[in-house]
Amino acid sequence: MPQTTSIHARRSVRALTLTIAVGAVAGLSLTACSSSGSTNSGGGSGSKTPTEALAAAVHNISSGNAEAFQLSLKPDDAMIAAMNKDSSDPQSAAIVKSLFGNGGIVVKFTASSTKPLKDLKPGESPNVELGVTAGGTDLMDVRSVGGALYAKLNVPAFLQLSGKSASDVTSQLGQLPPDFQAPVQALMANKWVGVSATDLKGLEQMAQSLGAGDLGSTTAPSSSPSTQMLANFESELMKALTQDATVTDKGSGHYQVSGKVKTIGQDVLQALGPVMNSVPGKSKADMDKLRTDLNSVPDSENITFDTWVKNNQISELQVDLAQFLTSTDSGGGHLPVDAKFSQSASNVGAPSDVTNIDVQKLISEFGGGL
């Protein structure tokens, strides 16, 4: 049974959203990273210690041509009530309940290539797909295929979460440039829009040019994390799961991992840092705050989570985030995170019936606005 801790830090909806984002990036990194070092991938743990068996399972996750990662966050009713108990805004409380109820939030990431993902060389990127479902509703589906980008967003659902209606947008369509109206209409109808590989490359080059003064020491950005970055993620994840934790073999491919919250948390943040820092917005600030918060955690605080290994590959990881809350903050509820990994994934391909966005025309339409 997971150990109960008393970390005095209430997790806001924003923090939980960051948890999902971190999990999605973790899935991307795990499925695309290349193995560093050799590992025996025999039919069972054999003479390996539990720590060695789990380490091998993490290494082997990128040995296939396609990988799928699914992260689910499903708080129970008591936890949802606890999340809302200090909210003075009925609308915010309703949003939390709609997002986390009815199956919770599910993020699914899939990567595929024509060769094993671990064999991808620098400059080679797999086709990838990211889908997000919340409260039983599909919110978004984004694919990168052959350098082109495709997206399908449930705009009405997003508008509803912000307290607006679809009519608020459709009534303004006539004010948009003609070449932008069709893509917006497609998005409003929950249909696919796309940007060609050529246009996307041009946008990246433009962004580099316009933001050169702000990039500082950042290396040239890429449409996907570099091989070195991903290899670093695997190394730090291995450290969190093995070197800085105690692994217990529970039988039938079930391993229990336990260790100090502060140490394992810092390992994971160290792994995620380079990836999250490359994401626009407040990701870096959020990561820095998490590091600061972790430094204040007593050394006596522990975390326990469970992992499962199938066919010498890690297949599932479960942890109850309620371990990080006092009983007062959790309301006696649970906040389980379930991460699943699979090599039985379909190849990621370009969708059909796509409304293409002509970037060059849009640039000329907006002109000096860029």
VOBAZA-739883 format. One record per atom (N, C-alpha, C, O): residue in one letter; x, y, z. Coordinates in steps of 0.02 Angstrom, whole numbers, plus 50000, padded with zeros to 5 digits. Example, Ala and Ser with C-alpha at 12.3 -4.5 7.8 and 13.67 -1.06 7.14 Angstrom:
<recs>
a506604971650390/a506154977550390/a506604983550390/a507124983450423/s506424988850354/s506844994750357/s506455000250394/s506705005750402/
</recs>
This chain:
<recs>
m500434994150000/m500005000050000/m500455006250000/m500935006450038/p500305011349959/p500725017249956/p500775020550025/p500295020650063/q501365023150039/q501455026450103/q501105033150102/q501065036450050/t500845035250160/t500495041650165/t500985046950186/t501365045950234/t500995052450151/t501455057850166/t501065064050185/t500455064150181/s501425069150207/s501095075250230/s501415081450202/s501565086150239/i501525081450137/i501815087250105/i501295092750103/i500755091750075/h501445098350133/h500945103650139/h500965108150077/h501235113650079/a500695105650023/a500675109449961/a500045107549923/a499995101949898/r499575112149920/r498955110749884/r499085111249809/r499375116049785/r498865106149772/r498965106149700/r498375109349666/r497815106849669/s498495114949633/s497965118549598/s497825115049532/s498195110549511/v497285117349498/v497135114549432/v497705115849385/v497855111649342/r498035121749392/r498595123349348/r499175118549359/r499505116449311/a499295116649422/a499825111949436/a499655105049408/a500095101549383/l499025103149412/l498815096749385/l498885096749310/l499075091649280/t498735102449279/t498815102949207/t499545102149188/t499695098949138/l499995105049228/l500705104149216/l500895096849222/l501315094449184/t500595093349270/t500735086149278/t500575082549213/t500965078249191/i500005084149182/i499815081049119/i500325082749065/i500525078449026/a500525089149062/a501005091249011/a501665087649020/a501955085248972/v501895087249082/v502515083549097/v502455076349076/v502915073549047/g501885073349092/g501775066349073/g501785065348998/g502045060348974/a501495070048961/a501485069548889/a502185069948861/a502375066048817/v502575074748886/v503265075348864/v503665069148883/v504085066848845/a503525066548943/a503875060448964/a503725054748916/a504165050848898/g503095054348894/g502915049148847/g503265050048781/g503505045248751/l503295056348757/l503645057848695/l504375055748701/l504655052448657/s504685057648756/s505395056148765/s505515048648770/s505985046048739/l505105045148808/l505195037948816/l505125034348751/l505525029848735/t504615036148711/t504485032448651/t504975034048595/t505065030048549/a505305039848599/a505745041748544/a506485041148562/a506905041748518/c506645040048627/c507345040248646/c507725034048622/c507435028648613/s508375035048612/s508785029348592/s509145026648652/s509355030548696/s509225020048655/s509535016948714/s510265018748717/s510625018748667/s510495020248777/s511205021748787/s511515015948825/s511325014548882/g511985012548793/g512285006748825/g511935000348805/g511375000548780/s512264994648816/s511974988248797/s511594985248855/s511764986148913/t511054981548838/t510634978448888/t510434971548866/t510254970648808/n510454966748911/n510214960148896/n509464960248895/n509154962048944/s509154958348838/s508424958548832/s508154951448824/s507764950048779/g508374947048869/g508154940148867/g507424939348883/g507074944348892/g507184933148886/g506484931848895/g506234933148965/g505624933248974/g506654934049015/g506414935349082/g506944938849122/g507484940549095/s506804940049187/s507294943549228/s507904939249241/s508444941949255/g507824932549238/g508394928149246/g508754929549311/g508454929649364/s509414930649306/s509814931849366/s509844939249384/s510194941149431/k509484943449348/k509494950549362/k509164952049430/k508704948549451/t509414957149463/t509074959649522/t508454963449499/t508404965149440/p507974964749544/p507384968649524/p507574975349492/p507254977549444/t508084978649519/t508304985049491/t508554984149420/t508394988049376/e508964978949409/e509234977749342/e508684975849293/e508704977949235/a508204971949315/a507654969849271/a507234975849250/a507034976349192/l507104980449297/l506714986449280/l507114991049235/l506834994149189/a507764991549247/a508184995749204/a508174993049132/a508124996949085/a508224986549124/a508204983549057/a507534984849024/a507504986048964/a506994984649063/a506324985849036/a506254992949010/a505924994048959/v506554997749044/v506535004749021/v506945005448957/v506735008848911/h507535002348954/h507955002548894/h507584999848834/h507645002648779/n507224994448843/n506924990848786/n506304994148758/n506044991748707/i506064999448788/i505435002248766/i505475005248696/i504965005648662/s506065007248674/s506125010348608/s506405005548556/s506675007848505/s506334999048567/s506624994148521/s506174992748461/s506404989548413/g505554994948462/g505094993648407/g505054999348358/g505325004748370/n504684998248301/n504595003448251/n504035008348271/n503995013848243/a503615006348317/a503065010648339/a502955009748414/a503015004248440/e502805015248447/e502685015148519/e502085019448535/e501955024448501/a501715017448585/a501145021448609/a501225022448684/a501415017948721/f501075028548706/f501095030248777/f500435033548795/f500215038148761/q500115031248848/q499485034148869/q499515035848943/q499685031748985/l499355042048958/l499365044549027/l498655046449047/l498335050449014/s498415043549102/s497745044949126/s497785047849196/s498155045449239/l497385053049208/l497335056049274/l496595055949293/l496195059649264/k496415051749341/k495715050549356/k495575051249432/k495555046249468/p495485057349455/p495325058249526/p494635055549542/p494185055849500/d494555052949602/d493895050549622/d493465056449645/d493705062149648/d492835055149661/d492365060449679/d492605064449740/d492525070549743/a492895060949789/a493135064349849/a493695069249833/a493725074649861/m494135067249787/m494685071649768/m494435077649728/m494655083249739/i493955076449683/i493675081949644/i493345087049691/i493415093049682/a492985084449740/a492665088949789/a493185092849828/a493095098749842/a493745089649845/a494285093049881/a494605098349838/a494795103649863/m494675096949773/m494965101849728/m494525108049722/m494775113549709/n493885107149732/n493405112649723/n493215116149788/n492865121249786/k493415113449845/k493135115849908/k493305123149923/k492925126549958/d493865125649898/d494055132549911/d493885137149853/d494065143049854/s493545134549802/s493375138649744/s492745142649758/s492225139949777/s492805149249749/s492225153649758/s491865154849692/s491355158349690/d492135152049639/d491845152949572/d491495146549550/d491825141649536/p490835146649548/p490465140549527/p490675138049458/p490675132049445/q490845142849413/q491035140749345/q491685136849347/q491755131849312/s492175139149387/s492805135549392/s492705128649421/s493015123749398/a492275128149471/a492135121649501/a491815116949450/a491965110949448/a491365119649409/a491035115649358/a491535113249305/a491485107649280/i492015117649288/i492525115849239/i492955110049265/i493095105349229/v493165110549328/v493565105249358/v493185098649356/v493465093449338/k492555098849374/k492155092749375/k492065089949305/k492095083849296/s491965094249255/s491865091849187/s492505089049158/s492485084249118/l493085091949176/l493725089549149/l493945082949181/l494155078449146/f493875082549246/f494155076749282/f493645071349296/f493835065749315/g493005072749286/g492505067549295/g492435063349232/g492755064749181/n492035058149235/n491885054049176/n492505051549141/n492575052349080/g492955048449178/g493555045649147/g494175049849154/g494715047549137/g494115056049180/g494685060249191/g495005062749127/g494695062949074/i495635064649133/i496025067149076/i496475061649050/i496825058349089/v496465060548985/v496875055348954/v497285058548898/v497015061648852/v497935057648902/v498395060048850/v498705053948817/v498995049748851/k498665053548751/k498955047848716/k499455050348664/k499295054748624/f500055047548667/f500585049348620/f500805043148582/f500925037848612/t500865043748517/t501085038148474/t501645040548429/t501615046048401/a502165036448422/a502715037848376/a502825031748332/a502795026148356/s502965032948268/s503105027348223/s503625029348172/s503705035248155/s503985024348149/s504515025448099/s504585019148057/s504275013948072/t504995019548005/t505115013747963/t505655009247991/t505805003947963/k505965011348046/k506475007248079/k506405008148154/k506055012748176/p506725003848194/p506665004548267/p506815011648290/p507295014748267/l506405014148335/l506485021048358/l507165022248389/l507435027748384/k507435017148422/k508095017948453/k508655018848402/k509195021048420/d508515017048339/d509025017548287/d508995024048249/d509395025148203/l508525028448266/l508475034848231/l509095039048245/l509325039448301/k509365041948192/k509965046048198/k509775053348206/k509215055348192/p510255057448229/p510115064648234/p509875067448167/p510165066048115/g509335071248169/g509035073948109/g508465069648083/g508075071948041/e508415063448107/e507855059048087/e507315059348140/e507455058548200/s506705060548119/s506155061148166/s505605056148149/s505465055048090/p505305053048199/p504745048548186/p504115052648171/p504085058548187/n503615049448142/n502955052548138/n502645051948207/n502705046748240/v502315057248230/v502045057148298/v501325059648299/v501115063548256/e500965057348349/e500275059548358/e500145060548433/e500345056548474/l499805066048449/l499635067648518/l498885068948522/l498625073448488/g498535065148564/g497815066148573/g497655067348645/g497965064348690/v497165071748658/v496965073248727/v496215072648733/v495835075448694/t495995068848784/t495295067948800/t495185070148872/t495585068548915/a494635073648885/a494485075848953/a493735075148965/a493325077248924/g493565072049021/g492855071249038/g492475067448985/g491875068548976/g492805062748951/g492475058748900/g492405062248834/g492095059548788/t492695068248826/t492645072148765/t493325072848732/t493805074648766/d493375071448667/d494005072448631/d494125079948624/d493705083648597/l494705082348648/l494855089448645/l495315091248587/l495225096448555/m495805087048573/m496275088748520/m496635082548494/m496705077548529/d496855083048432/d497245077848400/d497745081348355/d497545084848308/v498385080548368/v498905083848329/v499385078548302/v499595074048339/r499565079148238/r500025074448207/r500585078148170/r500475083348140/s501175075248174/s501745077548134/s501955071748090/s502195066548115/v501865072548025/v501995067147977/v502435069747921/v502225074247884/g503025066947914/g503465069047860/g503635076347860/g503745079347808/g503645079447919/g503805086547924/g503205091047920/g503255097047935/a502625088447900/a502005092347898/a501635091847964/a501715086948001/l501245096947979/l500875097148043/l500125097248029/l499885101047988/y499765092948066/y499035092548059/y498725093248128/y498995090848178/a498145096648131/a497815097648196/a497065097348188/a496785099748139/k496745094448238/k496015094448243/k495845096148315/k496005092448361/l495515101848324/l495365104348391/l494615104748402/l494245106648357/n494395102848460/n493695103548478/n493585110648504/n493525111848564/v493565115348456/v493515122448474/v492895123948516/v492955127448566/p492305121348498/p491715122648540/p491815120648613/p491595124048658/a492165115048624/a492285112748693/a492755117548729/a492645119148788/f493285119748695/f493745124548725/f493395131148740/f493505134148793/l492965133348694/l492595139548705/l492125138948766/l492055143548805/q491815133048772/q491365131948828/q491745132248894/q491485134948943/l492345129548895/l492755129748956/l492945136948974/l493035138449033/s492985141248924/s493165148248937/s492545152648946/s492605158748953/g491955149448947/g491345153248958/g491075156748897/g490665161248904/k491285154648838/k491045157648776/k490695152448734/k490715146448750/s490385154648680/s490025150148636/s490325150448566/s490685155148549/a490165145448526/a490415145248457/a490175151248418/a490535153548373/s489585153748433/s489325159448396/s489755165748407/s489765170148364/d490105166048464/d490545171748476/d491105172048424/d491355177448408/v491305166248399/v491835165948349/v491555166348279/v491805170248237/t491035162448265/t490755162348197/t490505169148176/t490515170848117/s490275173148223/s490025179748205/s490585184448183/s490455189648152/q491205182548200/q491775186748182/q492155184148121/q492655187148100/l491925178648091/l492285175648035/l492375180447977/l492885180447944/g491865184547965/g491895189147908/g492445194247913/g492645197247863/q492715195347973/q493245200147983/q493935197247971/q494435200847970/l493965190647962/l494605187347951/l494805187847878/l494375188447834/p495465187547863/p495685187347794/p495365181347759/p495295176047789/p495165182047695/p494825176647659/p495195169947662/p494875164647669/d495865170147657/d496235163847657/d496275160547726/d496515154947732/f496045164047777/f496055161347845/f495365158847866/f495315155147915/q494845160747829/q494175158847849/q494045151347844/q493745148447889/a494265148247789/a494145141147780/a494465136847835/a494135132447862/p495105138147853/p495395134247908/p495035135247974/p494945130448012/v494815141347989/v494455142548051/v493785138948051/v493585136148101/q493445139047994/q492815135547988/q492915128047998/q492505124648030/a493465125447971/a493615118247980/a493735116648054/a493485111648079/l494115120948088/l494245119848159/l493595120148199/l493485116248245/m493165124848182/m492525125548217/m492095119248208/m491685117548251/a492185115948151/a491795109848136/a492155103548160/a491955098048143/n492695104448199/n493095098848224/n493375094548167/n493365088448170/k493625098048116/k493945094748059/k494685096448057/k494915101048091/w495045092748015/w495765093448012/w495975099647973/w495685101347922/v496505102947999/v496855108147961/v497585106047959/v497815102248002/g497955108647910/g498645106547904/g499095112047879/g498875116647845/v499735111447896/v500265115847870/v500785111347838/v501035106647869/s500965112847775/s501425108547739/s502125108847770/s502285113347808/a502525103747754/a503205103447781/a503605109547759/a504005112247798/t503505111747697/t503875117547671/t503685123847709/t504125127647730/d503035124947718/d502805130847754/d503025130647828/d503205135747856/l502995124747857/l503185124147928/l503925125647937/l504125128947985/k504335123347890/k505045124747893/k505175132247887/k505595135047921/g504785135347842/g504855142547833/g504665146347896/g504985151347914/l504135144147930/l503935147347993/l504465146548047/l504595151248085/e504775140648050/e505305139548099/e505895144248087/e506175147048133/q506075144948023/q506625149348005/q506455156548022/q506885160348045/m505835158548009/m505615165348024/m505635166548100/m505855171748123/a505395161548138/a505395162248211/a506105162948238/a506225166848283/q506565159048209/q507255159448230/q507535166348216/q507905169248256/s507355168948157/s507615175548137/s507325181048181/s507695185448203/l506675180848193/l506345186048233/l506535185648306/l506565190748341/g506655179548330/g506785178648401/g507515177548418/g507675175348473/a507965178848370/a508665177348380/a508945180648442/a509355177748478/g508705186848456/g508965190348514/g508735187448579/g509045188648631/d508195183548578/d507915180748640/d508135173548652/d508025170848705/l508435170548601/l508605163548608/l509215162448651/l509305157048681/g509635167548655/g510215166948699/g510645161048680/g510845160248623/s510785157048729/s511225151348719/s510865145248693/s511175139948684/t510215145848680/t509835140048656/t510095137948588/t510215142148545/t510185131548578/t510405129048514/t509845129448464/t509275130648483/a510005128448401/a509505128848349/a508935124248363/a509035118248374/p508305127048364/p507735122848381/p507585117848327/p507785118648270/s507235112648347/s507045107348300/s506315105748311/s506035107248363/s506005102548261/s505305100748267/s505205095248318/s504645093948339/s505735091748338/s505695086648390/s506325086948431/s506845089148407/p506305084748495/p506885084948538/p507475081148507/p507385076148473/s508075083648521/s508675080648491/s508805073848523/s508565072148577/t509205069848487/t509395063248512/t509755063848578/t509645059848623/q510205068848584/q510575069748646/q510105071348704/q510185068848759/m509595075648691/m509115077448742/m508725071348766/m508615070348826/l508525067148717/l508125061348734/l508535056048770/l508295052748816/a509165055448749/a509605050748784/a509715052948856/a509735048748901/n509765059548866/n509835062148934/n509215060648976/n509265059149035/f508635061048944/f508015059548980/f508035052349005/f507875051049063/e508215047748960/e508235040748980/e508715039649038/e508575036049085/s509305042949033/s509805042149085/s509545044449153/s509635041049204/e509215050249154/e508955052949217/e508365048949242/e508275048049302/l507945046449195/l507375042349216/l507635035849248/l507365033549298/m508155032949217/m508445026849245/m508695028249316/m508625024049360/k508995034149326/k509245035849392/k508675036349442/k508735034049499/a508115039449421/a507545040249466/a507245033549484/a507055032449542/l507195028949435/l506865022549447/l507315017349480/l507065012649511/t507955018249475/t508405012949499/t508915015449550/t508905013349608/q509365019849529/q509925021849572/q509675025149636/q509945023849690/d509165029349631/d508925033149689/d508285030349718/d507925033849754/a508125024149703/a507515021049728/a507635013749746/a508135010749725/t507185011049785/t507195003949802/t506675000349761/t506085002349762/v506874995249725/v506424991449681/v506294984649712/v506764981049730/t505654982849719/t505454976449748/t505064972449696/t504584974949668/d505274966249684/d504924961849637/d504324958849673/d504404954949720/k503724960649650/k503104958149681/k502844951849645/k502334949049665/g503194949749591/g502984943849554/g502544945449495/g502204950549494/s502554940949445/s502144941649384/s502264948149348/s501794951149322/g502894950449346/g503064956549310/g502894962949346/g502934968349317/h502694962449409/h502494968249449/h503084970349493/h503334966449533/y503294976749486/y503834979449527/y503584985549565/y503224989749537/q503764986049628/q503584991849669/q504214995949680/q504734993349700/v504155002449667/v504715007049673/v504575012049728/v504025014949731/s505045013049773/s504955017849827/s505605021649838/s506145019149826/g505535027749862/g506115031849875/g505905038549903/g505315039849915/k506395042949912/k506265049549940/k505955054049886/k506195054349830/v505425057549905/v505085062049859/v505565067149830/v505575068249769/k505965070249873/k506415075549850/k506915072949799/k507015076149747/t507225067349814/t507745064749770/t507465062449703/t507725064449650/i506945058349704/i506655055949642/i506345061649602/i506405061849541/g506015066249637/g505725071949602/g506245076049566/g506135078149509/q506815077349598/q507345081149566/q507635077449507/q507815080549456/d507685070749512/d507925066749456/d507475067649395/d507705068749339/v506815067149407/v506335067649352/v506345074649323/v506325075449262/l506375079849365/l506395086649340/l507035087949300/l507025091549251/q507585084949323/q508215085549286/q508145082549216/q508415085049168/a507775076949212/a507665073649148/a507215077849103/a507335078449043/l506685080649132/l506195084249092/l506405091449076/l506155094349029/g506855094249116/g507035101249109/g507195103549038/g506885108249014/p507685100349004/p507855102648937/p507275102348888/p507225106548844/v506835097448896/v506265096848851/v505745102248866/v505515105748822/m505575102848931/m505065107748950/m505295114848938/m504885119148923/n505935116248946/n506185122948935/n506145125048863/n506165131048847/s506085120148817/s506025121748746/s505305123148726/s505175125148669/v504835122248773/v504125123348758/v503955130648773/v504115133048828/p503635134248726/p503465141248737/p502995141948797/p502645137148815/g502975147848826/g502515149148880/g502855149048948/g503435150848954/k502485146748998/k502725146949067/k503015140349091/k503095139349151/s503165135949045/s503405129349065/s504035129849107/s504095126449158/k504505134149086/k505135134749124/k505005137449194/k505285135049242/a504565142549199/a504405145349264/a504075140149309/a504225139849369/d503635136149280/d503305130849318/d503815125749343/d503785123549400/m504275123849299/m504785118949318/m505225121749374/m505395118149421/d505415128149368/d505825131249420/d505465131349487/d505765130249539/k504815132749485/k504415132849547/k504385125849579/k504435125149640/l504305120749536/l504285113949562/l504945112149595/l504955108949648/r505505114349565/r506155112949595/r506205116249664/r506435113249712/t505975122549667/t505995126149731/t505565122749783/t505775121949841/d504965120649763/d504515117249810/d504815110749834/d504755108949893/l505155107049788/l505455100649808/l506005101649859/l506105097449903/n506365107249854/n506915108449901/n506665109249972/n507035108150020/s506025111149979/s505755112150046/s505435105850075/s505195105850132/v505425100550035/v505125094250058/v505605090750108/v506195090050093/p505355088750165/p505795085250213/p506075078850184/p505745075450143/d506685077050204/d507005070950179/d506625064750199/d506715059450169/s506195065350249/s505825059450273/s505225057650229/s504935052350237/e505045062150183/e504455060850141/e504625055850086/e505125056650051/n504215050650080/n504345045350031/n503775044949980/n503225047449991/i503925041749924/i503425040449872/i503465033049853/i504005030149852/t502905030149840/t502875023149817/t502435022749755/t501895025549754/f502685019349704/f502275018249645/f502415011349617/f502895008049636/d501985009149572/d502015002349545/d502155002549470/d501895006749435/t502554997849447/t502684997049376/t502584989749357/t502654985249398/w502414988749293/w502324982049267/w502754981249205/w502814985749164/v503044975249199/v503474973649142/v503164967849104/v502964962849133/k503134968549038/k502854963348995/k503314962548935/k503494967448902/n503504956348920/n503964954948864/n504604959148870/n504854961848821/n504864959648931/n505494963148944/n505464970648930/n505974973848920/q504854973548930/q504774980648919/q504294983348971/q503804980048990/i504424989448995/i503964992349043/i503294993549008/i503274996548954/s502754991249038/s502104991749006/s501624996449043/s501154999049013/e501734997449108/e501275001749145/e501615004349208/e502025001049238/l501415010449227/l501655013549288/l501055016949322/l500685020549289/q500965015749386/q500405018749423/q500665022149486/q501095019449521/v500405028049499/v500575031549561/v499975035649582/v499635038649541/d499845035749647/d499295039649674/d499585046249699/d499945046449749/l499415051849664/l499685058349683/l499415060749750/l499665065649777/a498915057349777/a498655059249843/a499195058149896/a499135060749952/q499715054349879/q500275053449926/q500605060049943/q500905060849996/f500535065049897/f500865071449906/f500425076349945/f500635082049956/l499835074249965/l499355078749998/l499195076350068/l499235070450083/t499025081050112/t498765079150177/t498055076650168/t497745077750116/s497795073050218/s497115070550213/s496615076250209/s496085075550179/t496785081950239/t496355087850234/t496315090350163/t495775092050139/d496885090550129/d496905093050061/d496595088150012/d496295090149962/s496665081750025/s496405076649978/s495685074849992/s495355071749949/g495435076650051/g494755074650069/g494685067150076/g494135064450072/g495245063750086/g495235056450090/g495165053150023/g495075047050018/g495225057049969/g495145054349902/g495805052149872/g496325052249905/h495765049949810/h496355047549774/h496425051049707/h495935053049676/l497055051849686/l497205055149622/l497685050649583/l498265052349576/p497425045049558/p497865040249524/p498085042549454/p497685044849414/v498725041749442/v499005042749375/v499195035849348/v499545032049382/d498965034349288/d499105027849258/d499435029049190/d499135031849145/a500065026949184/a500435027649121/a500525020749090/a500775016249122/k500315020149027/k500375013748992/k500805014548930/k500765019548894/f501225009448917/f501685009448860/f501545003248818/f501414997848844/s501575004048752/s501434998348709/s501814999148643/s501875004648615/q502054993348617/q502344993248550/q501844990848499/q502004990348440/s501234989348521/s500704987248475/s500324993448450/s499714993848458/a500684998148422/a500395004448400/a500355004648324/a500775001948289/s499835007848299/s499765008748227/s500245014048202/s500445018548240/n500425013648139/n500845018748109/n500465025448107/n499865025548092/v500815030748121/v500515037448118/v500545039948046/v501095040448017/g499975041448017/g499945043847948/g499575050447943/g499255052647991/a499615053447885/a499265059747873/a498515058447869/a498305053547839/p498105062747899/p497375061847896/p497115063647827/p497455066947787/s496505061547813/s496185063347750/s495725069347761/s495585071147818/d495495072347707/d495035077947710/d495315083647753/d495015085547803/v495905086147732/v496255091347770/v496165098147736/v496235098647675/t496005103247774/t495995110147748/t496685113147761/t496885114147818/n497055114447707/n497735116847714/n497755124347728/n497355128247701/i498225126247770/i498335133347785/i498905135747742/i499475133347748/d498775140547699/d499295143347655/d499655148747695/d499425154447699/v500215147047723/v500585151447767/v500825157747730/v500795163247757/q501055156847669/q501315162547632/q500765167847621/q500895173747627/k500165165547604/k499605170247594/k499425173647659/k499275179647660/l499425169847713/l499265172847777/l499765178147797/l499585183447823/i500405176747783/i500935181647799/i500825187947759/i500895193447786/s500665187147696/s500555193047654/s499925196847675/s499895202947670/e499415193147699/e498795196347722/e498915200547784/e498695206347789/f499275197647832/f499385201147895/f499945206347889/f499975211147927/g500385205347840/g500895210247824/g501295212647884/g501625208747918/g501245219047896/g501635222147950/g501445219948019/g501765221848067/g500915215848025/g500715213548091/g501185208448119/g501165206948179/l501635205648077/l502105200648102/l502705203848136/l503145200348160/
</recs>
